[in-house]
Amino acid sequence: MEAHSLEAHLLPKLADPTLAEMGKNLKEAMKMLEDSQRRTEEENKNMLKAGDIPGPLQGSGQDMVSILQLVQNLMHGDEDEEPQSSRIQNVGEQGHMALLGHSLGAYISTLDKEKLRKLTTRILSDTTLWLCRIFRYENGCAYFHEEEREGLAKICRLAIHSRYEDFVVDGFNVLYNKKPVIYLSAAARPGLGQYLCNQLGLPFPCLCRVPCNTMFGSQHQMDVAFLEKLIKDDIERGRLPLLLVANAGTAAVGHTDKIGRLKELCEKYGIWLHVEGVNLATLALGYVSSSVLAATKCDSMTLTPGPWLGLPAVPAVTLYKHDDPALTLVAGLTSNKPADKLRALPLWLSLQYLGLDGIVERIKHACQLSQRLQESLKKVKHFKVLVEDELSSPVVVFRFFQELSGSRSDPMLKAVPVPNMVPSAAGRERHSCDALNRWLGEQLKQLVPASGLTVMDLEVEGVCVRFSPLMTAAVLGTQGEDVDRLVACLQSKLQVLTCTFQLREEFKQEVEGTAGLLYVDDPNWPGIGVVRYEHANDDKSCLKSDPEGEKIHAGLLKKLNELESDLTFKMGPEYKSMKSCIYIGMASDDVDVAELAETIAVAAREIEENSRLLENMTEVVRKGIQEAQVQLQKANEERLLEEGVLRQIPVVGSVLNWFSPVQASQKGRTFNLTAGSLESTEHTYVSKVQGTGVTPPPTPSGPHTKQRLPGQKPFRRSLRGSDAFSETSSVSHIEDLEKMEHLSSGPEQDTQEATCPGQQPGDPALQDADQTEALQAGTQRPEDCPQGEETESLR
């Protein structure tokens, strides 16, 4: 509807027919690509099969519809691609304007030089003026670039040309005599220093990483006092402090350096100050924190309005202040080429379409989302927010933590010393929290895809979950309801996280105390733990394949999954050196880890014994068959000697057997599996087997079988304080359990006292009064007992 409305109002007013046709074609192309998102997966499969087959270039050419159909198939044909990674469906009307700018740039480049110069100058000057006023950077110049780090590299070139007057003539010799130094924060985004050295042709010793505060303040803010000490040391060594890169919102956490103090230090030593970071977007708001507001006094800053405003394919902008146009031209910040000036065209169109109110509203909406999540997380237990002192920061980084035995298990709280904390235990708790936070982040990304969460591993804090709406909200369309849904999902996962964390150490101790089980420490597994059964032929030092162990663990996994418990059991991943392991998943309720470990050990031992019994039985049967063959051959030889040779002749033997039959008896053989030997069946035909009245022994329940309450699942603790069961429910369950025990023991014992040998309880004959009197008198009638007992009494 937006495309048709724009086409109906804007395109008829255009005097240039080529421009109107180009806008119309762009709208039709975008509409075709967006409609493909609503088609079924089966249609996408068919289109991919038909359009993804490479072939020769057709001689007659193709129309625009066919070409766009091919592009559509290539864009949306991959089924493995995550839904949130495809952003074409969230491109609104302002996105269409940004895409239209690229087409207009190609069209404008065909104008004559004078018209092209005037148009590009107007576009560049307007965009620069608007950006400087929106982000409070007065009297600045702008450089538009596709790569975010490219602007900083150009600024470094400008700083080199400004500080080294003979650099244009002498080049490398000037730098060799007095090496420049570029200062970066230890919290800077990875790879930034290496990129600058590669672009400038400088050796890595020209970089100086400034550590962050470790004793006081934030762990991600640059240590200003230590920076000044480094600057003085470099000056004494004959080096030239050239440039300092500060952060207004670090790439990982979103902290802002003390830019005001850094500016004073740079002015003192003549260092160029460059600022970058996501918090620079808040300069467009009415209220700005003092730390971010100080960035307006820096020498240069890099902005990324594309993700902030949800504009696709718009360039990044580096604003700077410099009075010498010749040096900026040499450094590459300005250019006389019209194509370079036309980079600002998509942003020029988008800024006009959004307007000042629209730009401020989008940035304000992202900041409100982060504040909403930050305030909600303060009400949820066991979650720590890293950036609590900067309410204006649009980045929220949080982490699940848990305290055990009065110790501070979370590394973010390690500033308070705990004397009773063992370092190894603290390391295990750190790994446990990291695994749980990694699992939590992946779950939240699937449950609330519009939140745009990312999981990151910080050096000090560990694995954390980051919510940065300024970088994702405009693209994904994040709203306040998505934040509420995210908090609700966090609360629903809290019980699983706390139960699993509390059971990990207990399960480790139980496994180590259970014979036959080995605890496997896998810090990346978020469940209760990993266990391995050590069979008789297990070689711990060997990392080769273990067929016997894999067979036992496969049977164990099948048996554990048949228990219908709340736990999940999985086999170890293939990339692990020790494959024969059982991975136990998350626990949503209190689990009896002692019963769990014991059940695993008993089940694995039973599987191993059954496997060995089958192997032994196979060997016994094989030997019995060989012995039977030998005895059959021996019996044939004996029969040949007894009957004679004449009886073996077909015709003569039959006549001879008719006149004189053979009286020899055939001897049968039976194979005893228990003894593993062949026995004669002659005694079977001599005497008649009589009933002994012996009943089969009851099935042993095992020494560790735990009697559960009605409806209780395996591995769940029956009674654990008032949290598990109420008083009334506990009494009722105990009464049911006593009734079950009475029914299983009492009646059976009474019946056995009144049952004759060989007779089953509950027989109708026992209900006869005459039989009862006969039993009391010590006599029995023949018809009341089985046939075997009657024969014995008659004898």
C-alpha positions in Angstrom: 0.0 0.0 0.0 2.9 2.3 0.8 4.4 1.6 -2.6 1.2 2.3 -4.5 0.5 5.5 -2.5 4.0 6.9 -3.3 3.7 5.8 -6.9 0.3 7.5 -7.2 1.3 10.9 -5.7 5.0 11.2 -6.5 5.6 9.7 -9.9 3.0 11.6 -11.9 4.5 14.9 -10.7 8.0 14.1 -12.0 8.9 15.9 -15.2 11.7 13.5 -16.1 10.2 10.4 -17.6 13.3 8.4 -17.0 13.3 9.2 -13.3 9.6 8.3 -13.0 10.2 5.0 -14.8 13.1 4.2 -12.6 11.1 4.8 -9.4 8.3 2.7 -10.7 10.5 -0.2 -11.6 12.2 0.0 -8.2 8.8 -0.2 -6.5 7.7 -3.2 -8.6 11.0 -5.0 -7.9 10.8 -4.4 -4.2 7.2 -5.5 -4.1 8.1 -8.7 -5.9 11.0 -9.5 -3.6 8.9 -8.8 -0.5 6.0 -10.9 -1.6 8.3 -13.9 -1.9 8.6 -13.9 1.9 5.0 -14.9 2.3 5.2 -18.0 0.1 5.3 -21.5 1.4 8.5 -23.5 1.8 7.4 -26.0 -0.8 7.2 -23.2 -3.4 10.7 -22.0 -2.4 12.0 -25.5 -2.9 10.6 -25.7 -6.4 11.9 -22.3 -7.3 15.4 -23.1 -6.0 15.6 -26.2 -8.0 14.5 -24.4 -11.2 16.5 -21.2 -10.8 19.7 -22.2 -9.0 21.0 -24.5 -11.8 23.9 -22.7 -13.5 23.8 -22.5 -17.2 25.2 -20.5 -20.2 24.3 -16.9 -20.8 21.3 -16.8 -23.1 21.9 -15.1 -26.5 18.5 -13.4 -26.8 18.6 -12.1 -23.2 15.8 -12.2 -20.5 13.2 -9.7 -19.4 13.3 -7.9 -16.0 10.7 -10.2 -14.4 12.7 -13.3 -15.1 15.9 -11.8 -13.8 14.2 -10.6 -10.6 12.6 -14.1 -10.2 16.1 -15.6 -10.3 17.3 -13.0 -7.7 14.3 -13.9 -5.5 15.1 -17.6 -5.7 18.7 -17.0 -4.7 17.7 -14.7 -1.8 15.1 -16.9 -0.2 15.9 -20.4 -1.3 18.2 -21.4 1.6 16.2 -23.2 4.2 19.1 -23.3 6.7 19.1 -19.5 7.0 17.7 -18.1 10.2 14.4 -16.1 9.7 15.7 -13.0 11.6 18.8 -12.8 9.4 16.6 -12.0 6.3 15.8 -8.3 6.7 14.1 -7.5 3.4 10.7 -8.0 5.0 11.4 -5.2 7.5 12.5 -2.6 5.0 9.9 0.2 5.2 9.3 3.2 3.0 12.4 4.9 4.4 14.4 1.8 3.3 12.9 2.2 -0.2 14.2 5.7 -0.3 17.7 4.6 0.7 17.7 1.9 -2.0 16.4 4.4 -4.5 19.4 6.6 -3.8 21.7 4.0 -5.3 19.7 3.9 -8.5 19.5 7.7 -8.6 23.3 7.9 -8.1 23.9 5.8 -11.2 21.4 7.9 -13.1 22.8 11.2 -11.9 26.3 10.2 -13.0 25.1 10.4 -16.6 24.5 14.2 -16.4 26.9 16.7 -17.9 29.8 17.8 -15.7 28.4 21.2 -14.7 25.0 19.9 -13.6 26.7 16.9 -11.9 29.1 19.2 -9.9 26.3 21.5 -8.7 24.1 18.6 -7.7 26.8 16.6 -5.8 27.9 19.7 -4.0 24.4 20.4 -2.8 23.8 16.9 -1.7 27.2 16.7 0.2 26.7 20.1 1.9 23.1 19.5 2.9 23.9 16.1 4.4 26.9 17.3 6.3 25.0 20.3 7.7 22.1 18.1 8.9 24.3 15.6 10.6 26.4 18.2 12.3 23.3 19.9 13.7 21.5 16.7 14.7 24.5 15.3 16.6 25.7 18.7 18.0 29.0 18.8 16.1 29.4 22.4 15.1 31.5 23.5 12.1 32.4 20.0 11.1 33.2 18.3 7.8 31.9 14.9 6.8 33.5 11.9 5.1 31.1 9.1 3.9 32.5 5.6 3.6 31.2 2.1 3.3 33.6 0.4 5.8 33.1 1.6 9.3 36.8 1.6 10.1 37.8 3.4 6.9 37.0 6.8 8.3 39.4 6.3 11.3 42.2 5.2 8.9 41.7 8.4 6.9 41.8 10.4 10.1 45.1 8.7 11.1 46.5 9.8 7.7 45.4 13.3 8.3 47.0 13.3 11.8 50.3 12.0 10.3 50.3 14.7 7.6 49.5 17.4 10.2 52.2 16.3 12.7 54.9 15.4 10.2 55.5 18.4 7.9 58.0 16.6 5.6 56.0 13.4 5.3 54.9 14.1 1.7 58.6 14.5 0.7 60.5 12.1 2.9 57.8 9.6 3.7 58.9 6.6 5.7 62.2 8.1 6.8 60.3 10.7 8.9 58.3 8.0 10.6 61.4 5.9 11.2 63.3 8.7 13.0 60.3 9.5 15.2 57.8 6.6 15.4 54.2 7.6 15.8 52.1 6.0 18.6 48.3 5.3 18.3 46.6 4.7 21.6 43.7 2.2 21.8 41.6 1.1 24.7 41.9 -2.5 25.8 38.1 -2.6 25.4 38.2 -1.5 21.8 36.6 -3.8 19.2 38.8 -6.7 18.1 41.0 -6.2 15.0 40.9 -2.4 15.0 44.6 -1.9 15.7 45.6 -4.5 13.2 43.4 -2.9 10.5 45.0 0.5 11.1 48.5 -0.8 10.9 47.7 -2.6 7.6 46.1 0.5 6.1 48.8 2.9 7.2 51.8 0.6 6.6 52.9 0.9 10.3 54.5 -1.8 12.4 52.6 -3.2 15.3 54.9 -1.6 18.0 53.3 1.7 16.9 50.1 0.6 18.7 49.7 1.1 22.4 46.9 -0.6 24.3 45.7 1.3 27.3 44.4 -0.9 30.1 41.0 -0.2 31.7 40.4 0.5 35.4 40.9 -2.6 37.5 40.6 -1.4 41.1 38.0 1.4 40.9 35.4 2.4 38.4 34.2 0.4 35.4 36.1 -2.6 34.1 35.7 -1.2 30.5 36.7 2.4 30.9 40.1 3.6 30.0 42.5 4.3 32.8 43.4 8.0 32.4 46.2 8.1 34.9 47.9 5.1 33.3 47.4 6.7 29.9 49.3 9.8 30.9 52.1 7.7 32.2 52.4 5.9 28.9 52.4 9.1 27.0 55.3 10.5 29.1 57.3 7.3 28.6 56.8 7.4 24.8 58.0 11.1 24.7 61.1 10.2 26.7 61.9 7.4 24.2 61.7 9.8 21.3 58.3 8.7 20.0 55.5 10.9 18.9 52.0 10.4 20.5 49.8 10.8 17.5 46.2 9.7 18.1 43.9 8.4 20.8 40.7 6.4 20.1 38.1 6.7 22.8 34.8 4.9 23.2 31.4 6.4 23.7 29.8 3.0 24.2 32.2 0.0 23.9 31.5 -2.6 21.3 30.9 -5.3 23.9 29.3 -3.7 26.9 28.5 -0.1 26.0 30.6 1.7 28.5 31.7 5.3 27.8 35.2 6.5 28.6 35.8 9.7 30.5 36.0 11.7 27.4 36.2 15.1 29.2 39.4 14.1 31.0 40.8 12.5 27.8 40.2 15.7 25.9 42.2 17.7 28.4 45.0 15.2 28.3 45.1 15.3 24.5 45.2 19.1 24.4 48.1 19.0 26.8 50.2 16.7 24.7 48.9 17.7 21.2 47.2 14.3 20.5 44.3 13.9 18.0 41.2 12.6 19.8 38.8 10.4 17.9 35.6 9.0 19.4 33.4 6.2 18.2 30.6 4.1 19.7 26.9 3.4 19.7 26.2 6.0 22.5 26.9 8.8 20.1 23.4 8.3 18.8 22.0 9.8 22.0 23.5 13.2 21.0 20.4 13.7 19.0 18.2 13.5 22.1 17.2 16.4 24.3 18.9 15.0 27.4 22.5 13.7 27.0 24.8 12.5 29.7 27.8 14.7 30.4 30.3 11.9 29.4 28.7 11.5 26.0 28.2 15.3 25.5 32.0 15.8 25.9 32.4 13.9 22.6 31.2 17.0 20.7 34.5 18.7 21.6 36.7 15.9 20.1 38.6 16.2 16.9 36.6 13.6 15.0 33.9 11.0 15.5 32.4 8.1 13.5 28.6 7.7 13.2 26.7 4.7 11.9 23.2 6.0 11.1 22.2 3.0 9.0 21.4 0.5 11.9 20.3 3.3 14.2 17.5 4.4 11.9 16.9 1.1 10.1 18.3 2.4 6.8 19.8 -0.3 4.5 22.9 0.3 2.4 23.6 3.8 3.7 27.2 4.8 4.4 28.9 5.5 7.7 29.9 9.1 8.4 33.1 10.4 10.0 32.8 14.0 11.2 36.0 15.9 11.7 37.4 19.4 12.2 40.3 20.7 10.1 41.1 24.0 8.4 43.6 22.9 5.7 41.7 21.6 2.7 45.0 20.5 1.0 45.8 18.1 3.8 42.3 16.6 3.8 42.6 16.1 0.1 46.0 14.3 0.5 44.6 12.2 3.4 41.6 11.1 1.2 38.9 12.7 3.3 37.8 14.9 0.4 37.7 14.1 -3.3 37.0 15.8 -6.6 35.3 12.8 -8.1 31.5 13.0 -8.4 31.1 9.3 -7.7 32.7 9.8 -4.2 30.4 12.7 -3.4 27.3 10.7 -4.5 27.9 8.3 -1.6 25.8 10.7 0.5 22.8 10.4 -1.8 21.0 7.5 0.0 21.5 9.2 3.3 20.4 12.5 1.9 17.1 11.0 0.7 16.4 9.1 3.9 17.1 12.0 6.2 14.6 14.2 4.3 12.0 11.4 4.4 12.3 10.8 8.1 12.7 14.4 9.2 14.2 15.6 12.4 11.3 14.3 14.5 11.4 10.9 12.9 15.1 10.6 13.5 14.8 11.6 17.2 11.8 9.4 17.7 13.6 6.3 16.5 16.7 6.9 18.7 14.5 7.7 21.6 12.4 4.6 21.1 15.6 2.4 21.2 16.8 4.1 24.4 13.4 3.6 26.1 13.5 -0.1 25.2 16.8 -0.5 26.9 15.7 1.4 30.0 12.5 -0.7 30.1 14.5 -3.9 30.1 17.1 -2.6 32.6 14.3 -1.6 35.1 12.6 -4.9 34.7 15.8 -6.9 35.3 16.3 -5.2 38.7 13.1 -6.9 39.9 14.2 -10.3 38.8 16.5 -12.2 41.2 19.8 -13.9 40.1 20.3 -11.5 37.2 23.1 -8.9 37.2 23.2 -5.9 34.8 26.7 -4.8 33.9 26.0 -1.2 33.0 24.0 0.1 35.9 25.6 3.5 36.3 24.7 4.7 32.8 20.9 4.9 32.4 21.2 6.7 29.1 23.2 3.8 27.5 21.1 2.0 24.9 23.0 -1.2 25.6 21.9 -3.6 28.3 24.2 -6.5 29.2 23.0 -9.0 31.8 24.1 -12.3 33.2 22.6 -15.0 35.4 24.5 -15.7 38.6 24.0 -17.9 41.7 25.5 -17.9 45.1 26.4 -21.2 46.9 27.2 -21.7 50.6 27.5 -18.0 51.2 30.2 -17.5 48.6 30.0 -15.0 45.7 30.2 -17.4 42.8 29.7 -14.7 40.1 33.0 -13.3 38.8 31.5 -9.8 38.6 31.3 -9.8 42.4 34.8 -11.0 43.1 35.9 -7.6 44.3 34.8 -8.7 47.8 37.2 -11.4 49.0 35.8 -14.7 50.2 38.4 -16.5 52.4 36.6 -19.9 52.5 36.3 -20.1 48.7 38.6 -22.7 47.0 40.0 -21.4 43.7 39.1 -24.7 41.9 35.5 -24.5 43.2 35.3 -20.9 42.1 36.5 -21.9 38.6 33.9 -24.6 38.3 31.2 -22.3 39.4 32.4 -19.8 36.8 32.3 -22.4 34.1 28.8 -23.5 35.2 27.5 -20.0 35.1 29.0 -19.5 31.6 27.4 -22.7 30.3 24.0 -21.7 31.7 24.2 -18.2 30.3 25.1 -19.5 26.9 22.1 -21.8 27.0 19.9 -19.0 28.3 20.9 -16.7 25.5 20.2 -19.3 22.8 16.8 -20.0 24.3 15.9 -16.3 24.4 16.9 -15.8 20.8 14.6 -18.5 19.7 11.7 -17.5 21.9 11.8 -13.8 21.3 13.5 -13.3 17.9 12.4 -9.7 17.6 14.7 -8.8 20.6 17.9 -9.1 18.6 19.9 -10.6 21.5 23.5 -11.7 21.1 25.6 -14.0 23.3 29.2 -12.8 23.9 32.1 -14.1 26.1 33.8 -11.3 28.0 37.2 -11.8 29.5 36.4 -10.7 33.0 32.6 -11.2 33.4 32.3 -14.4 31.3 29.4 -15.3 29.0 26.7 -12.6 29.0 23.6 -11.7 27.0 23.5 -8.3 25.2 20.5 -6.3 24.2 21.3 -3.4 21.9 18.1 -2.0 20.4 19.9 0.9 18.7 21.5 -1.6 16.4 18.6 -4.0 15.9 15.2 -2.4 16.9 14.7 -0.4 13.7 15.5 -3.4 11.6 13.6 -6.0 13.5 10.7 -3.8 14.6 11.2 -4.3 18.3 8.4 -3.0 20.5 7.8 -2.7 24.2 5.7 -5.9 24.2 8.8 -7.8 23.0 10.7 -6.5 26.0 7.9 -7.7 28.3 7.9 -11.0 26.6 11.6 -11.3 27.0 11.4 -10.6 30.8 8.6 -13.2 31.1 10.8 -15.8 29.4 13.6 -14.9 31.8 11.4 -15.5 34.7 10.1 -18.8 33.3 13.7 -20.0 32.8 14.9 -18.9 36.3 13.8 -22.1 38.1 15.5 -24.3 35.6 18.7 -22.3 35.9 18.8 -22.2 39.7 17.9 -26.0 40.1 20.5 -27.0 37.5 23.2 -24.8 39.0 22.6 -26.2 42.5 22.6 -29.8 41.4 25.8 -29.7 39.3 28.3 -29.8 42.2 26.1 -32.3 44.2 25.9 -34.6 41.1 29.7 -34.4 40.7 30.3 -35.6 44.2 27.7 -38.4 43.9 29.3 -39.6 40.7 32.8 -39.6 42.2 31.5 -41.6 45.2 29.7 -44.2 43.0 31.8 -47.2 41.9 32.0 -47.7 38.2 31.2 -44.1 37.2 33.5 -41.4 36.0 32.6 -37.7 36.1 33.5 -35.9 32.8 34.2 -32.2 33.2 32.7 -30.4 30.2 32.4 -26.6 30.9 30.4 -26.0 27.7 27.5 -28.4 28.7 24.7 -26.5 30.4 23.0 -29.5 32.0 23.5 -31.3 35.3 26.7 -33.0 34.2 28.4 -35.6 32.1 29.0 -39.1 33.3 30.9 -42.1 31.9 30.6 -45.8 32.9 34.0 -47.5 33.3 33.6 -51.1 32.0 36.0 -53.9 32.7 38.1 -53.5 29.5 38.0 -49.7 29.7 41.4 -48.0 28.9 41.3 -44.5 30.4 44.6 -43.5 28.8 43.5 -44.5 25.3 41.6 -42.0 23.2 40.9 -44.4 20.4 37.5 -45.8 19.6 35.9 -48.0 22.2 33.3 -50.2 20.6 32.4 -52.0 23.8 32.0 -48.8 25.7 29.9 -47.2 23.0 27.7 -50.3 22.9 27.1 -50.1 26.7 26.4 -46.4 26.7 24.0 -46.8 23.7 22.0 -49.3 25.7 22.2 -47.2 28.8 20.9 -44.1 26.9 18.0 -46.1 25.6 17.2 -47.5 29.0 17.4 -44.0 30.7 15.1 -42.5 28.1 12.5 -45.2 28.7 12.1 -44.1 32.4 9.9 -41.1 31.4 11.5 -38.7 33.7 11.8 -34.9 33.4 15.5 -35.1 32.6 16.9 -35.4 29.1 19.8 -37.8 28.3 22.0 -37.5 25.2 25.1 -39.2 23.8 28.4 -37.3 23.6 29.1 -35.2 20.5 31.2 -36.8 17.8 34.0 -34.2 17.9 34.8 -35.1 21.5 37.7 -37.5 22.1 35.7 -39.4 24.7 32.5 -40.3 22.9 31.2 -42.9 25.4 29.5 -40.5 27.7 26.0 -39.7 28.9 25.0 -36.0 28.9 22.3 -35.1 31.4 20.2 -32.1 30.5 18.6 -29.3 32.6 16.6 -30.0 35.7 13.3 -28.1 36.2 12.6 -29.5 39.6 14.5 -30.9 42.6 16.2 -34.1 41.5 17.6 -36.9 43.8 21.1 -37.0 42.3 22.0 -39.9 44.5 19.2 -42.0 43.0 20.2 -40.8 39.5 23.8 -41.8 39.9 22.9 -45.1 41.4 20.4 -45.8 38.7 23.0 -45.1 36.0 25.5 -47.3 37.6 23.1 -50.2 38.2 21.7 -50.0 34.7 25.1 -49.8 33.1 26.4 -52.8 35.1 23.3 -54.8 34.2 23.9 -54.1 30.5 27.5 -55.1 30.8 26.7 -58.3 32.6 24.0 -59.2 30.1 26.4 -58.6 27.3 29.0 -60.8 28.8 26.5 -63.5 29.6 25.4 -63.5 26.0 29.0 -63.8 24.8 29.7 -66.6 27.3 26.5 -68.4 26.3 27.4 -68.1 22.6 30.8 -69.7 23.4 29.2 -72.5 25.4 26.7 -73.3 22.6 29.4 -73.3 20.0 31.5 -75.8 22.1 28.4 -77.9 22.8 27.6 -78.1 19.0 31.2 -79.3 18.4 30.9 -81.9 21.1 27.5 -83.1 19.8 29.0 -83.5 16.3 31.8 -85.6 17.7 29.5 -87.8 19.7 27.1 -88.3 16.8 30.0 -89.4 14.6 31.1 -91.8 17.4 27.6 -93.1 17.7 27.4 -93.8 13.9 30.7 -95.7 14.1 29.5 -97.8 17.0 26.2 -98.5 15.1 28.2 -99.6 12.1 30.2 -102.0 14.2 27.1 -103.5 15.8 24.9 -103.9 12.7 27.7 -104.9 10.3 28.5 -103.9 6.8 25.8 -105.9 5.1 23.0 -103.9 6.7 24.4 -100.7 5.2 23.8 -101.9 1.7 20.4 -100.4 0.5 18.7 -103.5 -0.9 20.5 -106.2 1.1 20.2 -104.2 4.3 16.5 -103.8 4.1 15.9 -107.5 3.4 18.3 -108.5 6.3 16.5 -106.1 8.7 13.1 -107.6 7.7 14.3 -111.2 8.6 16.3 -110.2 11.6 15.3 -106.7 13.0 17.9 -104.8 15.1 17.0 -104.6 18.8 19.3 -101.8 19.7 17.7 -98.7 21.3 18.2 -95.2 20.2 19.8 -92.9 22.8 18.8 -89.2 22.9 20.9 -86.3 23.9 20.0 -83.0 25.6 22.1 -79.9 25.9 22.3 -78.3 29.4 22.9 -74.6 29.1 23.7 -74.2 32.8 26.3 -77.0 32.9 27.4 -76.5 29.3 27.4 -80.2 28.5 25.5 -82.9 26.6 23.4 -85.3 28.8 21.5 -88.4 28.0 17.7 -88.4 27.8 17.4 -92.0 28.9 16.2 -91.1 32.5 13.3 -89.1 31.0 11.7 -92.3 29.6 12.4 -94.4 32.7 10.7 -92.4 35.4 7.7 -90.0 35.3 8.3 -86.5 36.4 6.0 -85.5 39.2 5.1 -82.0 40.5 7.2 -80.9 43.4 5.0 -78.0 44.3 7.9 -75.5 44.3 6.9 -72.0 43.3 9.4 -69.9 41.4 11.3 -67.4 43.6 10.1 -63.8 43.6 11.9 -61.4 41.3 14.5 -59.6 43.3 13.9 -55.9 43.5 17.5 -54.9 43.9 19.1 -53.4 47.0 18.7 -49.8 45.8 15.2 -49.8 44.4 13.3 -46.8 45.8 9.6 -47.0 46.6 7.9 -44.0 45.0 4.7 -42.3 45.9 1.7 -42.7 43.5 2.3 -40.4 40.5 5.9 -39.6 41.3 8.3 -39.6 38.4 11.8 -41.1 38.6 14.7 -39.1 40.2 12.3 -36.7 41.9 12.7 -36.4 45.7 9.5 -37.5 47.5 9.6 -35.2 50.5 11.7 -32.1 50.9 10.2 -29.7 53.4 7.1 -27.7 52.8 8.1 -26.5 49.4 7.7 -29.9 47.8 4.4 -31.2 49.3 1.8 -29.9 51.7 1.0 -31.5 55.0 -2.3 -32.9 53.8 -0.9 -34.4 50.6 2.0 -35.9 52.5 -0.3 -37.7 54.9 -2.5 -39.0 52.1 0.5 -40.3 50.2 1.8 -42.1 53.3 -1.5 -43.7 53.9 -1.6 -44.9 50.3 1.9 -46.3 50.7 0.9 -48.2 53.9 -2.2 -49.6 52.2 0.0 -50.9 49.3 2.4 -52.5 51.7 -0.4 -54.2 53.6 -2.0 -55.5 50.5 1.3 -56.9 49.2 2.4 -58.6 52.5 -0.6 -59.2 54.9 -3.1 -61.2 52.8 -0.5 -63.2 51.1 0.9 -64.4 54.4 -2.6 -65.3 55.7 -3.3 -67.3 52.6 -0.1 -69.3 52.7 -1.0 -70.6 56.2 -4.2 -72.2 54.8 -2.9 -73.5 51.6 -1.9 -77.1 51.0 1.4 -77.9 49.3 1.3 -77.2 45.6 -2.0 -75.3 45.7 -2.2 -71.6 44.8 -3.8 -69.0 47.1 -7.3 -67.9 46.4 -8.4 -71.3 45.0 -12.2 -71.9 45.4 -11.6 -75.2 47.1 -10.2 -73.3 50.1 -13.5 -71.6 50.7 -15.2 -75.0 51.6 -16.0 -75.3 55.3 -15.4 -79.1 55.2 -11.9 -78.6 53.8 -11.1 -76.1 56.5 -12.1 -78.6 59.2 -10.0 -81.2 57.5 -7.0 -78.9 57.4 -7.5 -78.1 61.2 -7.7 -81.9 61.9 -4.5 -82.5 60.0 -6.1 -84.7 57.3 -6.8 -84.0 53.7 -9.3 -85.3 51.2 -7.9 -86.7 47.9 -10.0 -84.4 45.9 -8.7 -81.3 47.6 -5.1 -81.8 46.6 -3.4 -82.2 43.2 -2.8 -85.6 41.7 0.8 -85.8 42.8 0.0 -85.3 46.5 -2.8 -87.8 46.3 -0.5 -90.5 45.0 2.1 -89.7 47.8 -0.6 -90.0 50.5 -1.8 -93.3 49.1 1.7 -94.7 49.2 
